[in-house]
Amino acid sequence: GRLALFENEWREITSNPKVLHAVSGYKIPFISTPPARPFLREPSLSPIESENCDNEIKRLYAMGAIVTSDPSEDQFLSSFFLIKKSSRGIRFILNLRDLNTYLFPPHFKMEDWRTVVRLMLPNYVMATIDLEDAYFSVPIHPSHSKFLRF
C-alpha cells in the first residue's frame, strides 16, 4: 500500500476521515466478523496453470501487492483462480465470495461513455487514467490482513 508512504501529504489536502483511514490502513467494513477459516482445500491445477499461478504470485510479491505471512488460527483463507486478461496476460483473482457475505455491499454503479458525454460542455478538457493495479496502492490495516489470505 504505497498510499501510506504519503499519509502526511494526504493530511495536508483533506480532513475527510474516510480518506485518511483508507490511506493509513483500510479496514474492511464487516457487518459481523467472519469466523476463522484456517484451512482450505488445495486447488487442483494443471501443470501449466500451476506455473502461471506461481509466476503471477511472484509478480504480485515483487510489486509489493502481496506479502508472506505466518499462519494463524483466526485467519480467513479464500480460494483463488486465474483468468485471461483481454491484453493477453493473466490475472490472479482472490475469490472473496464467502468473505463478502460478512460485508454490507456499498452502492456502486459503473459509469460508461454515455455518462461522460452528458457531462461534457463546450471547451471542457478531459483525460483518462489507467487504473490497472491501482487498488494495490491502498494499504490494508494490519488487523484486517488476516481476512485476505490464500
Secondary structure, DSSP 4 states (H G I P E B T S, - for coil): -GGGGGHHHHHHH---HHHHHHHHHBPP-BSSPPPPB---PPP---HHHHHHHHHHHHHHHHTTS-------TT-BB--EEEEE-TTS-EEEEE--HHHHTTBPPPP-----HHHHHHH--TT--------TTGGGGSPBPGGGGGGSB-
